[in-house]
Amino acid sequence: MAQSMNDGMNGSMSTRTDARERPGQGIGGTLVVLFDTVATWNERRRQRRALEALPDHLLQDIGLSRADAVTEADKPFWQG
């Protein structure tokens, strides 16, 4: 965080945050948010496909049925 001295009579200190230091601000922050969102969607898609591909005995080991796995795999990638 950038700090600057206030030249006033009281000698107090004020803090200022530049736009480039604030996450989620400006085009850079927007690109970071967009990249993170796409990465999250891709990871969900990958995990759901892997879950769907598991054999029944492994699904049973983690407490899921084949129907649970299919229901999860059928969700759209953007849905959490």
C-alpha positions as CSV (number, residue, x, y, z in Angstrom):
1,M,0.0,0.0,0.0
2,A,1.4,3.4,-0.9
3,Q,1.7,5.8,2.0
4,S,2.2,9.5,1.9
5,M,2.8,12.1,4.6
6,N,0.1,14.7,4.9
7,D,1.8,18.1,4.9
8,G,-0.9,19.6,7.2
9,M,-0.3,21.2,10.5
10,N,-1.2,18.1,12.5
11,G,1.5,15.9,10.8
12,S,-0.9,13.0,10.5
13,M,-0.4,10.2,8.1
14,S,-2.8,9.1,5.4
15,T,-2.8,6.0,3.3
16,R,-3.7,5.8,-0.3
17,T,-4.2,2.8,-2.5
18,D,-3.4,3.0,-6.2
19,A,-5.9,1.5,-8.6
20,R,-3.2,-1.1,-9.7
21,E,-2.9,-2.3,-6.1
22,R,-6.6,-3.0,-5.6
23,P,-7.6,-6.5,-6.8
24,G,-10.6,-6.6,-9.1
25,Q,-10.2,-3.1,-10.3
26,G,-9.5,-2.1,-13.9
27,I,-8.8,-4.3,-16.9
28,G,-6.2,-6.3,-15.2
29,G,-8.5,-7.2,-12.3
30,T,-11.2,-8.0,-14.8
31,L,-8.9,-10.4,-16.7
32,V,-7.9,-12.1,-13.5
33,V,-11.5,-12.7,-12.4
34,L,-12.3,-13.9,-15.9
35,F,-9.4,-16.3,-16.0
36,D,-10.2,-17.6,-12.5
37,T,-13.9,-18.2,-13.5
38,V,-12.9,-20.1,-16.7
39,A,-10.4,-22.2,-14.7
40,T,-13.0,-23.0,-12.1
41,W,-15.5,-24.1,-14.8
42,N,-12.9,-26.3,-16.5
43,E,-12.0,-27.9,-13.2
44,R,-15.6,-28.7,-12.4
45,R,-16.1,-30.2,-15.9
46,R,-12.9,-32.3,-15.4
47,Q,-13.9,-33.5,-12.0
48,R,-17.5,-34.4,-13.1
49,R,-16.2,-36.4,-16.0
50,A,-13.8,-38.3,-13.7
51,L,-16.5,-39.0,-11.2
52,E,-18.8,-40.3,-13.9
53,A,-16.0,-42.6,-15.1
54,L,-15.4,-44.2,-11.7
55,P,-16.5,-47.9,-11.4
56,D,-19.4,-48.6,-9.1
57,H,-17.2,-50.2,-6.3
58,L,-15.2,-46.9,-6.0
59,L,-18.3,-44.8,-6.0
60,Q,-19.6,-47.0,-3.2
61,D,-16.3,-46.4,-1.3
62,I,-16.9,-42.7,-1.3
63,G,-20.6,-43.0,-0.4
64,L,-22.2,-42.3,-3.8
65,S,-24.4,-44.3,-6.1
66,R,-24.2,-44.5,-9.9
67,A,-27.3,-42.2,-10.0
68,D,-25.6,-39.6,-7.8
69,A,-22.5,-39.6,-10.1
70,V,-24.7,-39.3,-13.2
71,T,-26.7,-36.5,-11.7
72,E,-23.6,-34.6,-10.8
73,A,-22.0,-35.2,-14.2
74,D,-25.1,-33.9,-15.9
75,K,-24.9,-30.5,-14.3
76,P,-23.7,-27.7,-16.5
77,F,-20.1,-26.6,-15.9
78,W,-21.1,-23.2,-14.6
79,Q,-23.4,-24.6,-11.9
80,G,-21.7,-25.2,-8.6
